[in-house]
Amino acid sequence: MLALALLLISVDATVLDVAVPAISAHLAPTTPQLLWIIDVYSFVLAGLLVTMGVVGDRIGRRRLLLLGAAGFGLASVLAAWSVGPDMLIAARALQGVAGATLMPATLGLIRAMFTDPRQRTTAIAVWSAMAGGGAALGPLLGGWLLQHFWWGSVFLVDLPVMATLIVLGPLLLPESKDPRPGRFDVISAGLSMSTLAPIVYAVKEIAAQGVTLLPLLVALVGVLAGVLFVRRQRRAADPMLDLRLFARPRFRTAVLTNVRGGDRARCRGARQRGDGGVPARAGSVRRAARG
């Protein structure tokens, strides 16, 4: 159940890969609006990951998970039935906020539920595999849905899993929180967002447009904020983030997979047109390219 929730977070990062032409035809967004539709989910998700993990430590990871599942489902419904570009941008941003609660909550619950080191390693490996698998599945699933339903259907695949999580989560998942969370470090929260969001933006821009001055400057801002964040965490009595987690390759892979979704977003329309405009076939090609 926890792994499926993470799978959907990754699916939503790439599911729009083949839906952009249909969304453009029905909602007629401007070019800046279309870029925000594509990118705002990953920006918000990346920027809030660390902060939401700290919130889960304080209010309880199961509670955060259930709140995130409800928010993700609501945002998915709003996205599916958006009547204009601005509404879809707002819905995608809400999905990013909810997704940022789900990823640290699921990992925190796994660490609390599996106390045996071998079982915990296996569980985290499955968790990480779901992150990568969802990124690969998104374009293929989106292509299949567009062959049979309208463009909003790419968002509704989230609802059954989120509904199951809301119903069964309180019965099957134990509550888990930090008994001594320490004070909430507002400066560290700001630095974490100032690190992740600019770097994700720069990676997306360079992947889509090549190396130019603007993404390099934005990346530099993110790197500088990251240096300040790391220095603050190392000196803090109660750090917001345990930096030792990033020494684990599987954890790094899962985090990077979740925040990079759609790094070649601006090439989607051309790729689909080059494949004859067939969404399902384009999704298959996209998945093969990822592999």
N, C-alpha and C positions, 0 to 999 in steps of 0.2 A: 504493500500500500504506500509506504514512504517512497519506495523507488519509483512507483508509477507517477507520484506527484512530481518528482524531479524530472522524470521523462517528459512530462507535459510542459514544464518550464523551458526545457531545451527545444521541444517541438515548436513552441510559440516564438522562439527566437528566429526560426528559419521557415516557418510555415507560409509566410508571405512571399517566398521566393518566386512562386509561379502565379500568385494571385494579384500581383501589381497591375497587369493589364486590365483585368476585370474590374478592379477597384477604380482605376483611372477612368474606365468607360462609364461606370455607374455614378461615381461621386464627383468626377471632373475636378480633382485637386490641382492647384498650381504646383509648379516644380518644387518650391520650398515646402509646401504642405505634404507632398508625396514623400519627400526626404524625411520629414518628421514622422510620418506614418510608419516608415520603414525603421527608423533609427531610435525613436524615443523609448521604446520598450527596453532595448539594451542599455541605453544611457541611464535610465532611472534604475534599472536592476543593478547595474554595476555600482552606481553611486551609493546605493542604500544597503548593500550586502553586509558590510561590517556593522553599520549602525543597527540594523534589524537583528543581527546576531546578539548584540548587547541588550537590546530590548527583550529578546527571548530569555536571556539569562535572568532578567528581573521579573517579568510577568509570568514566566513559564513557557517552555518551548511547545508543549502541546497546545496551550491556549493560543500562542502566536500562530501555530500551524493551522488551527481551525479558523482563526480570524482571516489568515491569508487565503485559505481555501475558499471561504465565503466571498472574500473580496475578489479573488481571481475569477470565480464563477460569475459574479455580478458584472465585472468588467468585460468578460467574454461575451455576455449577452448584449451589453451596450455596444461592443465592437461589431457584433454580428448584424445588429439592426441599426447601425449608424445611418443617419439621414444626410450627413454632410462630412466634409473632411475634418473640420474642427472637432466634431463629436468623436470621430474615429481616433484622432490624435489624443484626445483626452482619455478615451477608453484604453488605448494602448499604454498611456502613461500610468493609468491605474493598474493595468496588468503588470507593469514593471514594479510598482510599489508592492503589490501582492506577491509577485514572484520573488522579490527580495526577502520577504518573510519566510517563504517556503523552503528555500535552499538551506539557510543556517538552521532552521528549526528541524528539518529532517536529519541533518548531520548531527545536531546536538542530541536528538532522541536516539539515534543509532548508537552514539557513544555512551549514552546512559543505559540503554537496554542490553547491549552486548558487553558484558564485563570480562568475558574470557578473551584474551588477546587474539587468539586464532579466529574465533567467531567474529570479533570486531573487524579484523582485517578483511575477512570474506565479505562482511556486510558493506564495508566502505568500498571494496572493489566493485560490488554490484551497484552501489550508489554512483560510483564514478562512471561505470559502463553505461548506465542509464543516461547520464549527461551527454556522453558522446553519441550514444545511439539515438537520442532524441534529435540532436542536431542533424544527423543523417536522415532520419525518418521524416522530418518536417516537410521538405520539398516533395517527396514521394507521396505522402499522405495528402498534402495540399493539392497536388496534381490530380489524384484520384477523386477527391471531393469535388473539384471544379468540373470534372467530367460528368458528374451526376447531379450536383446541386449548385446553388448560387454562391457567390463569393463569401457571404457571411458564414457559410458552413465550416470554413476553416477554423473559426473560433469556437464553434459549439462542441468540438470533440473533447474539450476540457470538462464539460459539465458532468458526465457520468462519474468520472473519477473524483472530481471535487465533491459531488453529492455523496458518494460512498465514503469519502474521507470524513465529511462532516457528521455522517450518521454513525459510522463505526469507530471513528477516532476516539471519542470519549469512552468507549467500551473496551477497546483493545490496547490503547496506547497509555503508558503511565505518564504522569506529569513529571517534569524535570526542570529544575531551575537552580541557579547558583545560590547557595545559602548565604554567601557573603559577597555580593556583587560589587561592592565598593561604590564610589560616586560615579555618576554619569559624566564623562569627559566631553563637553560640548566642542572644545577645540579639536580634539581627536576626531570626533564625528565629522566636523567640517573638513578637516584635512583628508580623511578617507574618501569623502565624496569628491574633493578637489584633485585627488590622485586618480581614481578609477575612471570617472566620467571623461576627463580630457584624453586619457590614454586610449580608451575605447573609441572615442571620436577619431583620434589620429590614426589608429589602426584601420578603421573603416575607410577613411578618406584616402589613405595611401594605397590600400588594396584596390579601391575603385578608380582613383584618378592618377595614381603614381605619386612620386615624391615631389611635393611642392612646399613652399615656405610656410603657409598657414598651418597645416597639420603638424609640421615640425615644431613650430612655436607652441602650438597647443600641447603637443607631447612634452615639450620642455617644461611647461607649467605643471603638467601632471607629475613629471619626474621630480621636480623640485618639491612639490607638495608631498610626494611619497617619501623623499629623504627626510623631510621635517616630521612626517608621521612616524616613520621607523625610529628616528631619534627620540621622539616623545614616548613611544611605547617602551623602548629599552630603559628609559629613565623613570617611568611611572611605577609607583608602588602597586597600582591596580590597572594594568594595561587594558585597553579596549580589545586588543587582538593579541592572541598568543602567536607570536611570529614563528614559533617552532613548527606550527602546522605546515608552513610552506616549505619546510625541508622534506616533506613527504611528496614524492612525484605524483601519486594518485590524486592527492588533494589539489595540487597545482593544476593538474590537467582538468579536473572537474570545474574548478573556478574559471579557468580560461575559456573552456568550452561554453560555459553559461553566459559569459559576458561578450563573446565575440560574434554571436549569431548574426549571420548575414553580412559578413565582411566584404562581400562583393555585391552588395545589394543593387547598385546602379547598373549592373550588367544583366539583371534578370530579364527585363523585357526583350533585350536583344537576343539573349539565349533562347527564350521561348519562341520568338519569331523565327530564329534560325532553325528551330526544330519543327517548323510547320505550324506553330501556334497551338499544338496539342498539349494541354497542361500536364496530363499524366505522363506523357513521354518526356516532356521537359523536366518533370520532377525526377524521372529515372536517370536522365542524363546528369542532372545536378547531383544526385546522390553518388553516381559513379565517379563524377569529378572530385567529390569530396574524398572518396576512397583512394 
